[in-house]
Amino acid sequence: MPSTEARRAAVLGSPIAHSLSPVLHRAAYAELGLDHWSYDRFDVDEAGLPGFMEGLDDSWVGLSLTMPLKRAIIPLLDEISGTAASVEAVNTVVFTEDGRRVGDNTDIPGMIAALRERGVEKVESAAVLGAGATASSAIAALAEVCTGPVTVYVRSRQRGDEMHTWGERLGVDVRIADWATAAQALSAPLVVSTTPAGSTDALARFVPDSPGTLFDVLYEPWPTAIAAAWSAHRGRVVGGLDLLVHQAVFQVERMTGISSVPLARMRTAGERALGVPPMEVGDGIQG
């Protein structure tokens, strides 16, 4: 696709003002010489989504979707990938040259890539903190990474039932535990925290002396209390910016058709936007 032809993409969600996606995608466009490509953000809720989609013209190449639109977008698409179907969540829409709207999920491969970049290829067991939408993507990613049981710590029986159902669907041995016992999760070889800011702060004092790997999907504020404690105990930490950058790389690849997307340049742009110091991939905490 020639760079002299104007092309548009954007991230949609509500609220959306905090999104780092424009920073990451614009950094990639600049590095790739896509001078006539633009990437914006629009505050769109479920009620406004159909109208927004109807108003798009041929200059649009793709969309990134965040909450609460990852499931709401599905009925408006012509096709979704197997990855997206596996968790019933679409975070990426690509508009093809023949006018089709194809949905995909880059959160799952983004999680796997972020773990592998930090040296986590396989673990014998894992723990997931939380049971929201991100937790289902985490279970899907763990289907590729974890060879044994995954214990999910939840606050309600209903959430536990939902996570158990996702485990059966994704071929993962999911076991449910009450949130009151979440401190026990920290001894797992891999702990994935999918909870909102502040939810795991009380667990920071329970981080063991020789922890495994913590994957905290938050990127602001960073580091979280548990991530800081984990790093202080010399455990490996994978951060939310790692996930955000990797899933954005997959989005740029799908929207542009270019496979050599500049991950390092995108990460640097994200670090600068968050005001955190640049860190090497081998460091305990990645900002």
SVG drawing of the C-alpha trace seen along z (x, -y; Angstrom):
<svg xmlns="http://www.w3.org/2000/svg" viewBox="-27 -12 46 42">
<polyline fill="none" stroke="black" stroke-width="0.4" points="0.0,0.0 1.7,-3.2 2.7,-5.6 1.5,-8.6 -2.1,-7.4 -3.9,-8.7 -4.8,-5.9 -6.6,-6.1 -6.7,-3.9 -7.8,-4.6 -8.5,-3.1 -12.0,-3.1 -13.3,-2.6 -14.9,-4.4 -13.1,-5.9 -10.2,-6.3 -8.2,-9.4 -5.6,-7.3 -4.8,-5.0 -1.2,-4.8 -2.1,-3.2 -1.8,-6.4 1.7,-6.9 2.8,-3.4 1.2,-3.3 2.4,-6.7 5.9,-5.8 5.7,-2.8 4.3,-4.8 7.2,-7.3 9.8,-4.6 8.3,-2.8 8.0,-6.0 4.2,-5.9 3.9,-9.7 0.3,-9.8 -1.0,-7.4 -2.8,-8.7 -3.9,-7.0 -6.3,-8.7 -8.5,-7.9 -12.3,-8.1 -14.5,-7.8 -17.2,-5.4 -19.4,-3.2 -21.5,-0.2 -24.5,-2.3 -22.5,-4.5 -20.4,-1.7 -22.8,-0.8 -23.1,-4.4 -19.4,-5.0 -18.7,-1.9 -21.3,-3.0 -19.6,-6.4 -16.2,-5.0 -15.0,-5.5 -12.4,-3.7 -9.4,-5.5 -9.8,-3.4 -7.4,-0.4 -8.2,0.7 -9.3,0.2 -8.0,1.1 -10.8,1.9 -10.7,1.7 -13.3,2.0 -16.3,2.1 -16.2,2.9 -14.3,6.2 -17.5,8.3 -19.9,5.6 -17.9,5.3 -18.4,9.0 -21.9,8.7 -20.7,5.8 -17.9,7.8 -17.8,10.1 -15.4,12.6 -13.3,13.2 -10.2,15.2 -10.0,18.4 -7.9,16.7 -10.7,14.1 -13.4,16.7 -11.6,18.7 -12.3,16.0 -15.1,14.2 -13.2,11.0 -11.9,8.8 -9.3,6.1 -8.3,5.6 -10.3,4.9 -8.7,4.9 -10.5,3.6 -9.5,5.6 -9.1,4.3 -12.3,6.0 -14.3,4.2 -14.5,7.0 -14.2,6.2 -12.1,8.9 -11.8,9.2 -8.7,10.6 -7.3,10.7 -3.7,9.7 -3.8,9.7 -3.3,13.4 -0.2,13.6 1.0,10.4 1.0,12.0 2.9,15.0 5.4,12.8 5.9,10.7 6.6,13.7 9.0,15.2 10.9,12.0 11.5,12.2 12.7,15.8 9.5,17.5 8.9,20.3 7.2,23.0 6.1,23.4 4.7,26.3 1.9,24.4 0.6,20.8 -1.8,18.6 -4.1,15.9 -5.3,13.0 -8.7,11.8 -11.4,13.1 -12.4,10.3 -12.1,10.1 -8.3,10.0 -8.2,13.1 -9.8,15.1 -7.1,13.9 -4.5,14.9 -5.9,18.4 -5.8,18.6 -2.1,17.5 -1.4,20.0 -2.7,22.8 0.5,22.3 2.9,21.6 1.7,23.7 1.9,27.5 0.0,28.0 -2.8,26.6 -3.7,22.9 -5.3,21.6 -7.5,18.6 -8.2,16.5 -11.7,14.9 -14.0,12.9 -17.3,14.6 -18.5,18.0 -20.1,16.8 -16.7,15.5 -15.1,18.8 -17.7,20.8 -17.0,18.5 -13.2,19.1 -13.7,22.8 -15.8,22.8 -13.1,20.9 -10.6,23.4 -12.6,26.3 -13.1,24.5 -9.4,23.6 -8.1,27.0 -6.6,25.6 -6.8,27.3 -8.3,24.4 -8.7,24.6 -10.6,22.0 -9.5,20.5 -11.0,17.8 -9.5,14.3 -9.0,14.4 -6.2,17.0 -4.5,15.0 -1.2,14.8 -0.8,18.5 -0.7,17.6 2.6,15.8 4.6,19.1 3.6,20.2 6.3,20.3 4.2,17.8 1.7,15.3 -0.5,13.3 -2.2,10.3 -5.2,9.1 -6.8,6.9 -7.4,3.1 -4.9,0.6 -4.5,1.1 -6.2,4.5 -3.0,6.4 -1.2,3.8 -2.0,5.7 -0.3,8.8 3.1,7.0 4.2,8.0 3.6,11.7 6.1,11.9 8.4,14.8 12.1,14.5 12.8,16.3 9.8,15.6 9.3,16.9 7.8,14.6 5.1,12.0 3.2,10.7 1.3,7.6 -0.9,6.3 -1.0,2.8 1.2,0.1 0.1,-3.0 0.9,-3.6 4.2,-1.7 5.6,0.1 2.7,1.4 3.3,2.2 3.5,5.9 5.8,5.5 8.2,3.3 8.2,5.9 8.7,8.7 11.7,6.9 13.2,6.2 13.2,10.0 15.0,10.5 12.0,12.0 11.4,11.6 8.7,9.0 6.8,8.7 4.8,5.4 1.8,4.0 3.8,1.9 5.5,5.2 2.0,6.5 0.8,3.3 3.8,3.0 3.7,6.6 0.0,6.6 0.4,3.3 3.2,4.7 0.8,7.4 -1.9,4.8 0.5,2.7 1.6,5.8 -2.0,6.7 -3.1,3.2 -0.1,2.3 1.0,5.7 4.5,4.9 6.3,7.6 9.3,5.6 7.5,3.4 9.9,1.5 9.2,2.9 12.1,1.1 11.0,-2.2 7.5,-1.7 8.6,-0.7 10.8,-3.8 7.9,-6.0 5.7,-4.3 8.3,-4.8 8.7,-8.4 4.9,-9.0 4.6,-7.3 7.7,-9.1 9.5,-6.0 13.2,-5.3 14.2,-3.0 15.2,0.4 16.9,3.4 14.8,6.5 16.9,8.5 16.1,6.1 13.7,7.1 11.1,4.4 10.2,3.2 8.6,-0.2"/>
</svg>
